Amino acid sequence: MKTKLLSLASLLAILNANAIEIGPTGSGVELSGFVVLDHTNQDATGSDSAFMTSEVELNFDFTSGPVAFALDLEAFKGSGDANSQVDTFVEEAVVTYTFNDNFSMSAGRMLSYLGFEAYDAPNMYQISGAYNTQFSYLYDAYADGVSLDYGTDDFSIGVWAGLEDQTSFEYAFAYTGIENLTAKYIYADYGGSDESKQTIWASYSLGSLLLAAEVATHENGSVVDSANAANFNTGDTDAYLIMANYGITDKLSMTVRYSETEDKVTATGGAGAGVTNATIDKVTFSPTYMVTDDLALLAEYTDISDAEEFVGIELIFTF
């Protein structure tokens, strides 16, 4: 789950609390990261069973006074096939200037505001994401742009702009004025088109219990018909999730999640022209055991409507 404040400087401080100083003492250069090992079984993906090192990330962070720079290098194998190619890329490269405790400005490649569920495995409550959709993922990942973030104890506001020829924007508002409650609304507007995404979610902590719910939409998504480039499929996606995470002991917790994704697809041209609807439900059970403060073991069973079950075991080591 993303952090309470939208400020990127606050995000870096929390994610790298255990970072290793790699430069001279006081240099402000730190290293952190994680390794993810997965064993999954899902016939619907075309892979009966696979064990693999699915993700390795190295985070380099430099701080000098009000200026911070974050560089994240990612090696990722996300297809579920142990023999698939590993993609290595710069996930994040962002410079942040903090004007004061409340206001900061960032520029570079940075993470989208969208969504309750986190992008990186160490911050997830389970292994798999909540939503199955025919269009792009309901959350965006990383993109180049500039953001302004303002936060107090009660609320925070963030605006991100892509600054391309037809500028894209994200607008985020978070309310944290009630103890143990976080609520966020994020809207993404893609320049030069009618496409948009939005997520609204809230979480509430009550002792060892965390409750959360989200509604997500994607309007006017589009994909090209691979059989005929002149035909376009467009559509809308509506989705939601509800989840609970309970800390059974200091080391063991359990997550239960229900999610639903509904795609409405409009096809033009060809024999497949018309409107179709598809709904996918997912029910997830996922226990997590903290072997040490840095080593987590997750298991997951997910029942997916009209598809094979997903079963997985994941080991995450953070440093």
C-alpha positions as CSV (number, residue, x, y, z in Angstrom):
1,M,0.0,0.0,0.0
2,K,1.3,3.5,-0.8
3,T,2.3,5.7,2.1
4,K,0.1,8.1,3.9
5,L,1.5,11.3,2.4
6,L,1.9,11.9,-1.3
7,S,5.3,13.6,-0.9
8,L,7.9,11.6,-2.7
9,A,10.5,12.7,-0.1
10,S,8.3,11.0,2.6
11,L,8.0,7.9,0.4
12,L,11.7,7.6,0.0
13,A,12.3,8.0,3.8
14,I,9.9,5.2,4.6
15,L,10.9,2.7,2.0
16,N,14.6,3.1,2.7
17,A,14.5,3.1,6.5
18,N,16.9,0.2,6.6
19,A,19.1,1.4,3.7
20,I,22.9,0.7,3.8
21,E,25.2,3.7,3.6
22,I,27.6,3.0,0.7
23,G,29.5,6.2,0.4
24,P,31.8,7.9,2.9
25,T,30.2,8.6,6.3
26,G,27.8,11.4,6.0
27,S,27.9,11.3,2.2
28,G,24.1,10.7,1.9
29,V,24.5,7.8,-0.5
30,E,22.5,4.7,0.4
31,L,21.7,1.3,-1.1
32,S,18.6,-0.7,-0.5
33,G,16.5,-3.2,-2.5
34,F,14.8,-6.6,-2.6
35,V,14.8,-10.1,-4.2
36,V,11.6,-12.0,-5.0
37,L,11.5,-15.8,-5.5
38,D,8.2,-17.3,-6.7
39,H,6.8,-20.8,-7.2
40,T,3.4,-20.5,-8.9
41,N,0.8,-22.8,-10.5
42,Q,-1.9,-21.5,-12.8
43,D,-3.0,-23.5,-15.9
44,A,-4.8,-20.5,-17.3
45,T,-1.5,-18.7,-17.9
46,G,-0.2,-21.6,-20.0
47,S,2.3,-22.5,-17.3
48,D,1.4,-25.5,-15.1
49,S,4.2,-24.8,-12.6
50,A,7.2,-22.5,-12.5
51,F,9.9,-21.6,-10.0
52,M,11.9,-18.5,-10.7
53,T,13.7,-15.4,-9.4
54,S,10.9,-13.1,-10.6
55,E,12.2,-9.7,-9.5
56,V,15.4,-8.1,-8.3
57,E,15.6,-4.4,-7.5
58,L,18.4,-2.2,-6.4
59,N,17.7,1.3,-5.1
60,F,20.3,4.0,-4.9
61,D,19.4,7.1,-3.0
62,F,21.4,10.3,-2.5
63,T,20.4,13.2,-0.2
64,S,22.2,16.6,0.0
65,G,20.3,19.2,2.0
66,P,16.9,19.8,0.4
67,V,17.8,17.8,-2.7
68,A,17.2,14.0,-3.0
69,F,17.8,11.7,-6.0
70,A,16.4,8.2,-6.3
71,L,17.6,5.6,-8.9
72,D,15.9,2.2,-9.0
73,L,17.3,-0.5,-11.2
74,E,15.0,-3.5,-11.9
75,A,15.4,-7.0,-13.3
76,F,12.0,-8.4,-13.9
77,K,10.5,-11.6,-15.2
78,G,6.7,-11.3,-15.0
79,S,5.2,-13.7,-17.4
80,G,5.0,-16.7,-15.0
81,D,7.3,-18.7,-17.2
82,A,10.7,-19.6,-15.7
83,N,12.2,-19.6,-19.2
84,S,11.0,-16.2,-20.2
85,Q,13.4,-13.4,-20.9
86,V,14.5,-11.1,-18.0
87,D,13.9,-7.4,-18.6
88,T,16.4,-5.1,-17.0
89,F,15.6,-1.4,-17.0
90,V,15.6,1.9,-15.0
91,E,12.4,1.7,-13.0
92,E,12.8,5.1,-11.3
93,A,15.1,8.1,-11.7
94,V,13.8,11.1,-10.0
95,V,15.1,14.3,-8.4
96,T,13.1,15.9,-5.5
97,Y,13.5,19.3,-4.0
98,T,11.9,19.8,-0.6
99,F,11.0,23.4,0.0
100,N,9.8,22.7,3.6
101,D,8.2,19.9,5.7
102,N,5.0,20.2,3.7
103,F,5.9,21.0,0.1
104,S,8.1,19.3,-2.5
105,M,8.7,19.2,-6.3
106,S,9.9,16.2,-8.2
107,A,11.0,15.6,-11.8
108,G,12.0,12.5,-13.6
109,R,10.6,8.9,-13.9
110,M,8.3,8.3,-11.0
111,L,5.5,6.0,-9.7
112,S,1.9,6.8,-10.5
113,Y,-0.4,7.9,-7.8
114,L,-3.1,5.5,-8.9
115,G,-4.3,2.6,-6.8
116,F,-4.5,1.0,-3.4
117,E,-2.4,-2.1,-4.1
118,A,1.4,-1.3,-4.3
119,Y,3.6,-1.8,-7.3
120,D,6.5,-3.6,-5.6
121,A,6.2,-7.0,-4.0
122,P,7.5,-6.1,-0.5
123,N,4.6,-3.7,-0.1
124,M,1.9,-6.1,-1.2
125,Y,-0.4,-8.0,1.2
126,Q,-0.6,-11.0,-1.2
127,I,1.2,-12.2,-4.4
128,S,-1.3,-11.4,-7.2
129,G,-3.0,-8.2,-8.1
130,A,-6.8,-7.8,-7.7
131,Y,-7.9,-7.1,-11.2
132,N,-8.2,-9.0,-14.5
133,T,-9.0,-6.8,-17.4
134,Q,-8.8,-7.0,-21.2
135,F,-7.3,-3.6,-21.3
136,S,-4.2,-2.1,-19.7
137,Y,-3.8,-2.5,-16.0
138,L,-6.1,-0.3,-14.0
139,Y,-3.0,1.2,-12.2
140,D,-0.3,2.9,-14.1
141,A,3.3,2.1,-13.3
142,Y,6.2,4.5,-13.8
143,A,6.3,7.5,-16.2
144,D,8.4,10.6,-16.9
145,G,7.1,13.9,-15.6
146,V,7.0,16.6,-13.0
147,S,5.0,16.5,-9.7
148,L,4.1,19.0,-7.0
149,D,3.2,17.5,-3.6
150,Y,1.8,19.3,-0.5
151,G,0.9,17.4,2.7
152,T,-0.1,18.1,6.3
153,D,-1.2,15.8,9.1
154,D,-4.8,15.9,7.9
155,F,-4.5,15.9,4.1
156,S,-2.2,15.9,1.1
157,I,-2.5,17.0,-2.5
158,G,-0.4,15.9,-5.5
159,V,-0.4,16.9,-9.2
160,W,1.7,15.1,-11.8
161,A,2.1,16.2,-15.4
162,G,3.7,14.2,-18.3
163,L,4.8,17.3,-20.3
164,E,4.6,15.6,-23.6
165,D,3.1,17.3,-26.7
166,Q,-0.4,16.4,-25.5
167,T,0.1,16.6,-21.7
168,S,-1.2,13.9,-19.4
169,F,-2.1,14.7,-15.8
170,E,-2.7,12.9,-12.5
171,Y,-4.5,14.5,-9.6
172,A,-4.4,13.0,-6.1
173,F,-6.1,14.0,-2.9
174,A,-5.6,12.1,0.4
175,Y,-7.4,12.6,3.7
176,T,-5.7,11.4,7.0
177,G,-7.5,13.6,9.5
178,I,-9.1,10.7,11.4
179,E,-6.7,8.5,13.4
180,N,-6.0,5.1,11.6
181,L,-8.0,6.2,8.5
182,T,-6.5,6.9,5.1
183,A,-8.7,7.8,2.1
184,K,-7.5,8.7,-1.4
185,Y,-9.0,9.8,-4.7
186,I,-6.8,9.8,-7.8
187,Y,-7.8,10.9,-11.3
188,A,-5.7,10.3,-14.5
189,D,-6.4,12.3,-17.7
190,Y,-4.4,11.2,-20.8
191,G,-3.6,14.0,-23.2
192,G,-5.0,14.0,-26.7
193,S,-7.7,11.4,-26.0
194,D,-10.9,10.7,-24.0
195,E,-9.2,8.0,-22.0
196,S,-9.1,8.3,-18.2
197,K,-8.6,6.3,-15.1
198,Q,-9.6,6.9,-11.5
199,T,-9.3,5.1,-8.2
200,I,-10.9,5.9,-4.9
201,W,-10.0,3.9,-1.8
202,A,-10.0,3.9,2.0
203,S,-8.3,1.8,4.6
204,Y,-8.9,1.7,8.4
205,S,-6.7,0.0,11.1
206,L,-8.3,-1.3,14.2
207,G,-5.7,-3.0,16.4
208,S,-4.3,-5.9,14.5
209,L,-7.0,-5.7,11.8
210,L,-6.7,-3.6,8.6
211,L,-9.8,-3.2,6.4
212,A,-9.7,-1.6,2.9
213,A,-11.9,-1.1,-0.1
214,E,-11.4,0.4,-3.5
215,V,-13.4,1.3,-6.7
216,A,-11.4,1.7,-9.9
217,T,-12.5,2.7,-13.4
218,H,-10.9,2.9,-16.8
219,E,-12.9,4.8,-19.5
220,N,-12.3,4.7,-23.3
221,G,-9.4,2.2,-23.2
222,S,-8.4,1.0,-26.7
223,V,-6.4,-1.8,-28.3
224,V,-5.8,-2.5,-32.0
225,D,-7.2,-5.7,-33.5
226,S,-4.1,-7.7,-34.3
227,A,-5.9,-9.4,-37.2
228,N,-6.9,-6.2,-38.8
229,A,-5.1,-2.9,-37.9
230,A,-8.1,-0.9,-39.3
231,N,-10.4,-2.2,-36.5
232,F,-10.3,-0.9,-33.0
233,N,-11.7,-2.3,-29.8
234,T,-12.6,0.3,-27.2
235,G,-14.2,-0.2,-23.9
236,D,-14.7,0.7,-20.2
237,T,-13.7,-1.2,-17.1
238,D,-15.3,-1.0,-13.7
239,A,-13.7,-2.8,-10.8
240,Y,-13.6,-3.0,-7.1
241,L,-12.0,-4.8,-4.2
242,I,-12.6,-5.4,-0.5
243,M,-9.9,-6.9,1.7
244,A,-9.0,-7.6,5.3
245,N,-5.5,-8.2,6.8
246,Y,-5.3,-9.6,10.3
247,G,-2.1,-9.9,12.4
248,I,-2.6,-13.3,14.1
249,T,0.8,-13.1,15.8
250,D,3.8,-10.8,15.6
251,K,5.1,-12.9,12.7
252,L,2.0,-14.4,11.1
253,S,-0.8,-12.5,9.3
254,M,-3.7,-13.5,7.0
255,T,-5.2,-11.5,4.0
256,V,-8.6,-12.2,2.6
257,R,-9.6,-10.3,-0.5
258,Y,-12.6,-10.3,-2.9
259,S,-12.4,-8.4,-6.2
260,E,-14.4,-8.0,-9.4
261,T,-13.5,-6.7,-12.8
262,E,-16.1,-5.9,-15.5
263,D,-15.1,-5.1,-19.1
264,K,-17.5,-3.6,-21.6
265,V,-15.9,-4.0,-25.1
266,T,-17.0,-2.2,-28.2
267,A,-15.6,-3.6,-31.5
268,T,-15.9,-1.9,-34.8
269,G,-15.6,-3.5,-38.2
270,G,-15.2,-7.1,-39.1
271,A,-17.3,-10.2,-38.1
272,G,-16.7,-9.4,-34.4
273,A,-18.3,-5.9,-34.5
274,G,-20.6,-5.2,-31.5
275,V,-20.6,-4.8,-27.8
276,T,-19.6,-7.6,-25.3
277,N,-19.3,-7.7,-21.6
278,A,-17.1,-9.9,-19.4
279,T,-16.9,-10.1,-15.6
280,I,-14.2,-11.8,-13.6
281,D,-14.4,-12.4,-9.9
282,K,-11.4,-13.3,-7.7
283,V,-11.4,-14.7,-4.1
284,T,-8.0,-14.6,-2.5
285,F,-6.6,-16.1,0.7
286,S,-3.0,-15.2,1.5
287,P,-1.0,-15.9,4.7
288,T,2.3,-14.1,5.4
289,Y,5.0,-15.3,7.8
290,M,7.9,-13.0,8.7
291,V,10.8,-15.4,9.1
292,T,13.0,-12.4,10.1
293,D,12.5,-8.6,9.9
294,D,14.0,-8.8,6.4
295,L,12.7,-12.1,5.1
296,A,9.0,-12.7,4.4
297,L,7.3,-15.9,3.2
298,L,3.9,-15.5,1.5
299,A,1.4,-18.2,0.2
300,E,-1.7,-17.5,-1.9
301,Y,-4.7,-19.4,-3.1
302,T,-7.0,-17.5,-5.5
303,D,-10.2,-18.8,-7.1
304,I,-10.8,-17.0,-10.4
305,S,-14.2,-17.3,-12.1
306,D,-14.1,-19.0,-15.5
307,A,-10.4,-19.8,-15.1
308,E,-8.0,-22.1,-13.3
309,E,-7.0,-21.3,-9.7
310,F,-3.9,-19.4,-8.9
311,V,-1.6,-21.0,-6.3
312,G,1.7,-19.5,-5.3
313,I,4.5,-19.3,-2.8
314,E,6.7,-16.2,-2.6
315,L,9.9,-15.5,-0.7
316,I,10.9,-11.8,-0.4
317,F,14.2,-10.7,1.0
318,T,14.6,-6.9,1.6
319,F,17.8,-5.0,2.4
